[in-house]
Every structure is written in structure tokens, then in C-alpha cells.
């Protein structure tokens, strides 16, 4: 992807800050909705998708709430709340529809095999956890979105699904697992680069890599002046735009603060780093072909739910365990240790202090994670792979996450686990904050953003028709329409080369 406009000053319709999955999704969507829009992409690194969207940095790939237990909390009365899981599963179906639309319309290599079939499994041990998983399965399978999910407490059945997880396990230990054959693995780095390749080919789109945004200022006419510095030459670039999207991952909070919009006041960030154990033994990698999620430790953040994760990265099968959480004051993997202190303002100091005091168990958990020895990490792995050997695994640095801290009238300040779109009242600028489930729900997030920031156009017959072309279920709830869900899953599975629903639900 090359820059096609070398002038130091320019005026466009849209500026996208950050070349990750969110900007790629929004850029493609806007160009489909209105092909004559002019777009400039500004990215501080030298390539697209090098931070949270990268396959080695992404905490979870293909989030659809099939196996992630933190999306189905147990209520005080013992029942299971599946509302968040339904929302995430719906959003992932929306994402698959948009990707199917792109794959059918454009012949781009990166859009052919960015997604692969892989079973999604939950695995627990201990009587209380087995009871929870049994109730979770019963609750989820009432929804058509989770049709075909299998449940078993039979060790022989579980051994067939995940032999390495069962080998060497204590014979009398109560265990249970769910298996969802419809699961997927998504390489968001490949997908992001594929979408940017498509954008690059469209008229009116320019890219500027190695450009760090240093200033955002709203002009009297309502447009935004974006100032960026070329990190290689030191040259300043100024771009004026009617709409700005800040999709810079962990760097979004700092840029939102630079915009100084009232809606962005009071937000803070809590950075969480991560590490993986990466398997280096091909024989072990080949024997485990599933995404297996367990239960998170008490006080741990959602992106730290332990999982034994089979992934396809650059055409090669990989196996990861983790992520092990940690604490760093950086907001980006390739950021600065001054990111956190530099983000503190008078308006967010109190919410950050209150949220910090209320989350001391989380802070303690992260500190303990940082202090872990190789033996500690191996012990955590052995809970999932009892026969794991240290020589088969090596430590890999994962991506950086920044969780949202926001003002709260009752609490003073709350730490949120999820994503949040913050936009100006006039819709001229929007920022995406937070993490998890993030990338998997990017399409739904961007549809909502477009409707919020371009309300008149989004309601027009032309844009409505294009929305329905890109996302056939647009405006409908798949959870309430099993026939439409099955029809869409069959189509997306066929086009994207996945297991068809009929096969998954036998």
C-alpha cells in the first residue's frame, strides 16, 4: 500500500486514524455506501494491522460466544445470563455476512482464506464448574444461534474431541466440555490487509504510513484539521476532513483527548499487556485442533481467560496457550511507557482513582502475573495439558489492551470490559475505545457508528438498500428468525469455505 498523495496539505471527506480492522471495516463500508467519498488513512507504523489486529497480538480470534464463559455469567439465583452471548453471536453473524459480500464481490487473495473452520470448545473441571457448564449449555441451546452445541461429561467422548487435554488427567476428576463445530478461526491481520488492498484500488483513497497524529482541532466551519508528523522525515502533514474516525486501538484515548470534545471528557484508560506460550513442537500442534476456553481466575480481566488456541497464521497451523496478563503503562505494543501518565487529565483523574481503588483485586492479579516464573506459567498450562513439556513451548509477547475507565454518577468511576464508541454531538468525529470482543464484532460496531454519525444518509433509501446488500439480515434479529439464520449460515459457510450448519448440527 503506497501513498498516492504527497502534498503536505489536503482536504478530504473522511480521515481514518489507525490502519487496523476497525478503520478497514469502516473505510470499505463507507466506500460501498457512497463510492465518491474521499478518504485518507493515517497510520503511525509502517504497515497495516501491526498492533491489536495482528494474528499474534489478538487475544481471541473468532469471538462468537460459543466457548467464552465470561460472556455467560451465573446470576445469584444460579441461572445463566445469556444475553451478552446472544448479542455477540448475532454480531459475529453480521460480520460473516459482510465478509461474504466482500469475498463474492472482489477477488482478493487475502480475502480467500482469512477464516477457517475450527471447533469452539469450553472445558471445565470440578463439580461446581461442571454444574455451571451443564446449565450454560441448557440455556444457550434454547437459542437458534447455538443450535448444534454438544455437551458431554463422558471422558471417552471428551478424549475424542481434545485428546491432549485429557491425557494424563487425574482419573477421578469431574470434567465437562461443550463442542460447537460451527466455530471459526479468523486471521484479522490478513483480513485487514485484504480490505485495505481493496480500498487502495478505489479512487479517492490515500494512505500515509509512518505518520503519527499530533493534533486534532475543530475549525469554525465544523470541519476537522488533523496534523500528523512523518516519523521518518519529520515532515508535517495537514489534512482537513468533514469526518474523523479514531480507530487507533490502545492509542485512541490519547487522540480522543486531543480532540477536546465534551463527550470525551472523563474517560481514562487501564492498560493490560499479555504474553503467550507458543508451541514449537509440530507433533503437539497437529494433535490439538480446537479453541478450548476455560474459566478465568477470580479478579482476572476478560481477555485473560485461559485458552488453548489452535490458529492458522500465514497458512501454518499454530498452537498458543494464554494469554498471561500483565501490566504496562504503554497503550500500544509499540507505544511509550509515558502513555498512561500522559493520558491523565483533571477531568479523568477522579474516575481513574476511584476505579483503581475498586479494582485492587485486578491490580493484584496483574502484578502476580507479571511476577510469574517459567515454572508458574508451565503449571497454568498443565491444568489444560497435563503432560505438557517445557521444551515444547516458548514465550511470545501478545498485544496491548486499554480497558475503558469512565465517569459514573453513582460510582464516581467504573472500569469497563468491552468496546465503546464515543462521538461528538454533531457526528463529525468518533473514537472507538476498549477491547474484547472487538475485532469479531467490528462490522456491527461500524454499522452503529455510521447510523449515529451519518444519520440522514444512513436513513436514505439508497444507503438502506446498500446495507441490505452488504448484510442480508440488516434490521432483523437472527435469534428471532431461525429460518433466516439457517439460510444465512448456509450461504456464508459455503462462500467462506466453512463447515455448513447442517453438518454442524447433526
C-alpha positions in Angstrom: 0.0 0.0 0.0 1.6 3.2 -1.1 0.9 6.8 -0.6 -0.7 8.4 -3.7 -0.8 12.0 -2.5 2.4 13.6 -1.4 1.1 17.2 -0.9 1.6 18.4 2.7 -1.9 19.8 2.9 -5.1 18.2 1.6 -8.9 18.2 2.1 -11.0 15.0 2.1 -14.4 13.8 3.3 -13.1 11.2 5.8 -9.9 10.7 7.8 -9.3 7.3 9.4 -6.7 7.3 12.1 -5.1 3.8 12.6 -4.8 1.1 10.0 -6.5 -1.7 11.9 -9.6 -3.8 11.5 -11.9 -1.1 12.6 -10.7 1.5 10.1 -10.5 -1.0 7.3 -14.1 -2.1 8.0 -15.4 1.5 8.2 -13.5 2.5 5.1 -14.8 -0.3 3.0 -18.4 0.2 4.3 -18.4 3.9 3.5 -17.0 3.4 0.0 -19.7 0.9 -0.7 -22.4 3.2 0.7 -21.0 6.3 -1.1 -18.3 5.5 -3.7 -17.4 9.1 -4.4 -16.2 9.7 -0.8 -12.6 10.7 -0.4 -10.7 9.0 2.4 -7.2 9.5 3.9 -5.7 6.8 6.2 -3.1 7.8 8.7 -1.0 5.1 10.5 1.9 5.6 12.8 3.6 2.2 11.9 5.0 1.2 8.5 2.3 -1.5 7.8 -1.4 -2.1 8.4 -2.7 -4.3 11.2 0.6 -4.4 13.1 -0.9 -3.8 16.6 -4.1 -5.4 18.0 -5.4 -6.7 14.7 -2.3 -8.8 14.1 -2.8 -12.6 14.5 -0.1 -12.9 17.2 -1.4 -9.9 19.2 -5.1 -10.6 19.1 -6.3 -12.1 22.4 -9.2 -14.0 20.8 -9.8 -14.8 17.1 -13.4 -15.5 16.0 -15.3 -14.5 19.1 -18.8 -15.8 18.7 -19.6 -16.6 22.4 -19.7 -20.3 21.6 -16.9 -21.1 24.1 -16.0 -17.9 26.0 -17.5 -18.5 29.5 -17.1 -14.8 30.6 -19.9 -13.9 28.3 -22.4 -16.1 30.2 -22.2 -15.2 33.9 -24.1 -17.0 36.5 -26.7 -15.0 38.4 -27.0 -15.0 42.2 -30.0 -17.4 41.9 -27.8 -19.9 39.9 -29.4 -19.3 36.5 -27.2 -18.3 33.5 -27.4 -14.9 31.8 -27.0 -15.5 28.1 -28.0 -12.0 26.9 -24.4 -10.9 26.1 -23.6 -14.2 24.4 -26.6 -13.8 22.1 -25.6 -10.2 21.2 -22.0 -11.3 20.4 -23.2 -14.3 18.4 -25.6 -12.1 16.4 -22.7 -9.6 15.8 -20.4 -12.3 14.5 -23.1 -13.5 12.1 -23.3 -9.9 10.8 -19.5 -9.8 10.4 -19.6 -13.1 8.4 -22.3 -11.6 6.1 -20.2 -8.6 5.3 -17.1 -10.7 4.7 -19.1 -12.9 2.4 -20.3 -9.9 0.5 -16.7 -8.8 0.0 -15.5 -12.3 -0.9 -18.2 -12.6 -3.5 -17.7 -9.1 -5.0 -13.9 -8.9 -5.0 -11.2 -11.5 -5.9 -8.5 -10.7 -3.4 -6.1 -13.3 -2.2 -6.2 -12.1 1.4 -10.0 -12.4 1.5 -10.0 -16.1 0.4 -8.5 -17.9 3.4 -8.6 -15.4 6.3 -11.2 -17.5 8.0 -11.0 -21.2 8.8 -13.2 -23.8 10.4 -12.2 -24.9 13.9 -14.3 -26.3 16.7 -15.0 -24.0 19.6 -15.0 -25.8 23.0 -15.4 -25.0 26.7 -13.7 -27.3 29.1 -14.0 -27.2 32.9 -13.2 -29.5 35.9 -14.6 -29.7 39.4 -18.2 -30.3 40.4 -19.2 -26.6 40.7 -17.8 -25.8 37.3 -19.3 -28.9 35.7 -22.7 -27.9 37.1 -22.2 -24.4 35.7 -21.3 -25.7 32.2 -24.3 -28.1 32.2 -26.7 -25.2 33.0 -24.9 -22.9 30.4 -25.4 -25.5 27.7 -29.1 -25.9 28.6 -29.6 -22.2 28.5 -27.7 -21.5 25.3 -29.3 -24.3 23.2 -32.7 -22.6 23.7 -31.4 -20.1 21.2 -31.1 -21.0 17.5 -27.8 -19.2 17.4 -26.3 -22.1 19.4 -28.1 -24.9 17.7 -25.8 -27.9 17.4 -23.8 -27.3 20.5 -22.8 -30.6 22.1 -22.3 -31.3 25.8 -20.6 -34.2 27.5 -19.3 -35.3 30.9 -18.1 -38.6 29.3 -14.4 -38.7 29.5 -14.2 -41.0 26.4 -16.2 -38.5 24.3 -14.1 -35.6 25.5 -10.9 -37.6 24.7 -12.1 -37.9 21.1 -12.6 -34.1 20.9 -9.5 -33.0 22.7 -7.1 -35.9 23.4 -4.2 -33.9 24.6 -6.3 -32.1 27.2 -7.4 -35.5 28.7 -4.1 -37.3 28.5 -2.5 -37.6 32.0 -5.6 -36.1 33.7 -6.5 -37.3 37.2 -9.0 -40.2 36.7 -11.5 -39.2 39.4 -11.6 -35.5 38.4 -15.1 -34.4 37.3 -14.9 -32.9 33.8 -17.3 -31.5 31.2 -17.0 -29.9 27.8 -19.1 -28.3 25.1 -18.3 -28.6 21.5 -19.5 -26.3 18.7 -18.4 -27.5 15.3 -19.5 -24.2 13.7 -16.6 -22.4 15.3 -14.1 -20.4 13.3 -10.6 -19.0 13.5 -10.1 -15.6 11.9 -6.8 -14.0 10.9 -7.7 -10.4 11.4 -4.3 -9.2 10.2 -4.9 -10.9 6.8 -8.5 -9.7 6.6 -7.5 -6.1 7.5 -4.7 -6.0 4.9 -7.1 -7.5 2.3 -9.7 -4.8 2.9 -7.0 -2.1 2.7 -5.8 -3.5 -0.5 -9.3 -3.1 -1.9 -9.6 0.4 -0.5 -6.2 1.3 -2.1 -7.6 0.3 -5.5 -10.6 2.6 -5.2 -10.5 6.3 -6.4 -10.1 9.0 -3.8 -8.3 6.9 -1.2 -4.8 7.8 0.1 -2.6 6.1 2.7 0.1 7.7 4.8 2.2 5.2 6.9 4.8 6.2 9.5 2.5 9.2 10.2 1.7 10.0 13.9 -1.2 12.3 14.5 -0.1 15.1 16.8 -3.1 17.5 16.8 -6.8 17.4 16.2 -8.6 20.8 16.0 -12.2 21.6 15.1 -12.5 24.6 12.8 -15.2 27.3 12.9 -16.9 25.7 9.9 -17.2 22.4 11.8 -14.6 20.5 9.8 -11.5 19.0 11.5 -7.9 19.9 10.9 -5.7 16.8 11.5 -2.0 17.3 11.9 0.4 14.4 11.5 4.2 14.0 11.6 6.1 11.7 9.3 8.1 9.6 11.8 10.9 9.1 9.2 11.4 12.6 7.8 9.8 14.8 10.4 7.7 16.5 7.8 4.3 17.8 8.9 1.1 16.8 7.0 -2.2 18.6 7.5 -5.5 17.1 6.4 -8.9 18.8 6.7 -11.9 16.5 6.8 -15.7 16.6 7.5 -15.5 13.4 9.5 -12.7 11.8 11.5 -12.6 8.2 12.9 -10.1 7.4 15.6 -9.5 3.7 15.4 -6.1 3.5 16.8 -6.5 0.7 19.3 -4.9 1.5 22.6 -3.8 4.9 21.2 -7.4 6.0 20.7 -7.8 7.5 24.2 -4.9 9.9 23.8 -6.2 11.0 20.4 -9.7 11.5 21.8 -8.3 13.7 24.5 -6.5 15.8 21.8 -9.9 16.4 20.1 -11.2 18.0 23.3 -14.8 17.2 22.5 -17.0 17.4 25.6 -18.3 13.8 25.1 -14.7 12.6 25.5 -14.1 14.3 28.9 -13.8 12.0 31.9 -12.6 8.9 30.0 -9.5 7.1 31.2 -7.6 4.0 30.2 -6.3 1.0 32.1 -3.6 -0.8 30.1 -3.3 -4.6 30.2 -0.4 -6.4 28.5 -0.2 -10.0 27.5 2.0 -13.0 26.8 1.5 -16.3 25.1 3.1 -19.7 25.4 3.7 -20.7 21.8 4.0 -24.4 20.9 7.2 -25.2 18.9 6.6 -29.0 18.6 4.7 -29.8 15.3 3.6 -33.1 16.6 1.8 -31.5 19.5 0.3 -28.8 17.3 -1.2 -31.4 14.9 -2.8 -33.3 17.8 -4.8 -30.4 19.0 -7.3 -28.8 16.6 -9.8 -26.7 18.6 -10.2 -23.5 20.5 -10.6 -24.6 24.2 -11.6 -22.0 26.7 -11.7 -22.5 30.5 -12.9 -20.4 33.4 -11.0 -17.3 34.3 -9.2 -16.8 37.6 -11.1 -14.7 40.1 -10.3 -11.0 39.5 -8.8 -11.5 36.1 -9.8 -9.4 33.1 -11.9 -11.0 30.3 -9.0 -11.0 27.7 -7.1 -13.2 30.2 -9.5 -16.1 30.1 -7.1 -19.1 29.6 -7.4 -20.8 26.3 -5.6 -23.5 24.3 -5.9 -21.9 20.9 -5.4 -23.6 17.6 -4.9 -20.9 14.9 -4.0 -20.7 11.2 -1.4 -17.9 10.7 0.1 -17.3 7.3 -1.0 -20.7 6.1 0.6 -22.6 9.0 -1.2 -24.2 12.0 -0.1 -22.7 15.3 -0.9 -23.5 18.9 -1.0 -20.9 21.7 -1.8 -21.0 25.4 -2.7 -18.0 27.4 -2.7 -15.1 27.4 -0.9 -14.4 30.6 -1.9 -10.9 31.6 0.4 -8.2 32.8 0.6 -4.5 33.5 2.5 -1.9 31.4 2.0 1.8 31.2 2.1 1.6 27.4 -1.2 2.0 25.5 0.3 0.3 22.4 2.7 -2.7 22.0 5.0 -0.3 20.1 4.0 2.7 22.3 5.7 4.7 25.1 5.9 4.0 28.8 4.7 7.6 29.2 1.3 6.8 27.6 -0.6 6.2 30.8 0.7 9.2 32.8 0.4 11.5 29.8 -3.3 10.5 29.5 -4.2 11.7 33.0 -6.2 15.0 32.9 -8.1 16.9 35.6 -11.4 15.5 34.1 -10.5 11.9 34.4 -8.2 11.8 37.5 -11.1 11.2 39.9 -12.8 8.4 37.9 -9.4 6.7 37.4 -8.5 6.8 41.1 -12.0 5.5 42.1 -11.9 2.7 39.5 -8.4 1.8 40.6 -9.4 1.6 44.3 -12.4 -0.6 43.4 -10.3 -2.9 41.3 -7.5 -3.7 43.7 -8.0 -7.5 43.2 -7.5 -7.0 39.5 -4.3 -4.9 40.1 -3.0 -7.6 42.5 -3.8 -10.3 39.9 -1.9 -8.4 37.2 1.1 -7.8 39.4 1.2 -11.5 40.3 1.0 -12.4 36.6 4.0 -10.1 35.8 6.0 -11.9 38.6 5.3 -15.3 37.2 8.3 -17.6 36.6 8.5 -20.1 33.7 7.6 -22.8 36.2 4.4 -20.8 37.1 3.4 -20.5 33.5 4.0 -24.2 32.9 1.9 -25.0 35.9 -1.0 -23.0 34.4 -0.5 -24.8 31.1 -0.5 -28.2 32.8 -4.1 -27.5 34.0 -5.1 -27.8 30.4 -2.3 -30.1 29.1 -1.3 -32.3 32.0 1.6 -33.8 30.0 3.0 -30.5 28.7 6.8 -30.3 28.5 8.7 -27.0 28.8 10.9 -27.7 25.8 7.8 -27.7 23.6 6.8 -24.1 24.4 8.4 -20.7 24.2 7.2 -17.3 25.4 5.7 -14.8 22.9 4.7 -11.2 23.6 1.0 -10.6 22.8 -0.8 -7.3 22.1 -1.6 -4.4 24.4 -5.2 -3.7 25.5 -6.5 -0.5 27.1 -9.7 -1.0 29.1 -12.1 1.9 29.4 -12.5 3.9 32.6 -15.4 6.3 32.6 -17.2 8.7 34.8 -20.2 7.3 36.6 -22.8 9.4 38.5 -23.3 6.7 41.2 -19.9 5.1 41.4 -17.7 8.0 40.5 -15.6 5.9 38.1 -16.0 2.4 36.6 -13.7 0.1 34.8 -15.5 -1.4 31.7 -14.6 -4.5 29.8 -15.8 -4.1 26.3 -15.8 -1.6 23.5 -17.3 1.8 23.5 -17.9 4.4 20.7 -17.5 8.0 21.8 -18.7 10.6 19.3 -19.3 14.3 19.1 -22.9 15.5 19.2 -22.7 16.6 15.6 -21.3 13.3 14.4 -18.2 14.9 13.0 -15.7 12.7 15.0 -15.9 9.3 16.6 -13.4 7.2 18.6 -13.5 3.5 19.4 -12.2 2.7 22.9 -11.7 -0.5 24.8 -11.2 -4.1 23.8 -12.8 -7.6 23.7 -14.8 -8.8 21.8 -13.6 -6.1 19.5 -12.5 -7.3 16.1 -15.1 -10.1 15.7 -17.9 -7.6 16.2 -16.3 -4.8 14.1 -19.0 -4.8 11.4 -21.9 -4.3 13.9 -19.9 -1.6 15.7 -19.2 0.2 12.4 -22.9 -0.1 11.3 -24.0 1.6 14.5 -21.3 4.2 14.1 -22.4 5.1 10.6 -26.0 5.3 11.7 -25.0 7.6 14.5 -22.6 9.9 12.6 -24.3 9.9 9.2 -28.0 9.8 10.4 -29.6 11.4 7.3 -27.7 9.4 4.8 -28.0 6.1 6.7 -31.8 6.5 6.7 -31.9 7.2 2.9 -33.4 4.5 0.6 -30.0 4.3 -1.2 -27.9 3.6 1.9 -30.6 1.3 3.3 -30.5 -0.8 0.1 -26.7 -1.0 0.3 -26.8 -2.0 3.9 -29.1 -4.9 3.0 -26.9 -5.9 0.1 -23.8 -6.0 2.4 -25.7 -7.6 5.3 -28.8 -9.5 4.2 -30.1 -9.7 7.8 -29.8 -5.9 8.2 -32.6 -4.6 10.5 -33.6 -8.1 11.7 -32.7 -10.2 14.8 -31.4 -13.6 13.7 -32.1 -15.0 17.2 -35.8 -14.4 16.5 -35.7 -15.8 12.9 -34.3 -19.4 12.9 -35.2 -19.9 9.2 -33.3 -16.8 8.1 -30.4 -17.7 10.4 -30.1 -21.1 8.8 -30.3 -19.7 5.3 -27.6 -17.1 6.0 -25.3 -19.5 7.8 -25.5 -21.9 4.9 -24.6 -19.2 2.4 -21.8 -17.7 4.4 -20.4 -21.1 5.3 -20.4 -22.0 1.6 -18.8 -18.8 0.3 -16.2 -18.6 3.2 -15.3 -22.4 3.0 -16.6 -23.3 6.4 -18.5 -26.3 7.8 -22.1 -25.9 6.8 -24.7 -25.6 9.5 -26.4 -28.9 8.6 -23.1 -30.7 9.2 -22.5 -28.8 12.4 -25.9 -29.6 13.9 -26.1 -33.4 13.3 
